[in-house]
Amino acid sequence: MVRVRATRAIENTLRRWGFYRIAGCDEVGRGCLAGPVVAGAVVLDPDLHIPGLADSKMLTAPERERLNDLITTRALAWSVCFVQPPEIDAINIHQASLQAMRRAVLSMAPLPDAVLVDAFRIPDLAIAQRGVLHGDRRCAAIAAASIVAKVARDRQMMVEHQSDPRYGYDRHKGYATAEHRAAVEQFGYSPLHRRSFKPQASLFDRIE
């Protein structure tokens, strides 16, 4: 897939309408078998350009780390919020993703004037917002949010790998790779696994 650099066109339009603190928001980890879903929210400084912003999925790990450092030092505000597997199982992954994004936005101080969200609108959010289709590819603030969320989640999964190396989280970060599915078949589910994402019903009872 060709990498597309995200732009500030949508943010600039909102600024012409009088908005200033415009947050981009995105989540990562939605399709994983294990680990949290993580949302990022970023308010970019209109006077500090960060070159190379793009959908986190289109970047290498070193590129994400480099951009994460730039985002977290140059942005007007940023936040990440985690929703852990027990809550994902209790409310389903879609609701957990929305909840993570809502918490990420509301944890900012001061709150943003407007929020641009990748694809969805966030319910119960008393802030002007717009869902942007393919926003992580098109919108700089959303791309930045996807990067800080991805880096935060990957770092957490590396910590989890140190605690329990049986599943190979350092390589697949909890996604349903063949290696990961084989480890679940061998060892059963760990406390980090989402019970609602079981590839085989028989594995549900094999909790380490």
Secondary structure, 3 states (H helix, E strand, C coil): CCCCECECHHHHHHHHCCCCCEEEEEEECCCCCECCEEEEEEECCCCCCCCCCECHHHCCHHHHHHHHHHHHHHCCEEEEEEECHHHHHHHCHHHHHHHHHHHHHHCCCCCCCEEEEECCCCCCCCCEEEEECCHHHHEHHHHHHHHHHHHHHHHHHHHHHHHCHHHCHHHHCCCCCHHHHHHHHHHCECCCECHHHCCCHHHHHCEC
